[in-house]
Amino acid sequence: MPTAVTAVPPAPSASAREHFAAGFAFETDCWDVHDALSRGPDFVLLDVRGPALFAAGHVPGAVNLPQGKIVRSALERWPEDTIFVCYCAGPHCNGAARGALRLAELGRPVKIMAGGVTGWLDEGFALGVGQGSA
């Protein structure tokens, strides 16, 4: 008798490969962001939470731009081809996806940082504190 895990068989390998490979076009992880920040990032890291949460603790180097304030005029300081990486509180929060959707709707290249602040802390990385710019 199959379990709930195997009752629906896995996708064929070719389909699984396509699915998992496509995921990297949409998201990155905390470790890769941390490494890129230490080398001089080629993207803008956006903390899409509100200013109070940002001030209480954020990824160092992030810009605070709450997802509800992602509008064309707020992005004018960055070239059109700037890659954005959004994050929020963590896997229980959909703010990063909301921010990424807004950026995509404005024609901007975007990924999310899987795990958000929770993932960042799980990796053992420190948070910065204080206000940021929007």
Secondary structure, 3 states (H helix, E strand, C coil): CCCCCCCCCCCCHHHHHHHHHHHCCCEEEHHHHHHHHHHCCCCEEEECCCHHHHHHCECCCCEECCHHHCCHHHHCCCCCCCCEEEECCCCCCCHHHHHHHHHHHCCCCEEEEECHHHHHHHCCCCCECCCCCC
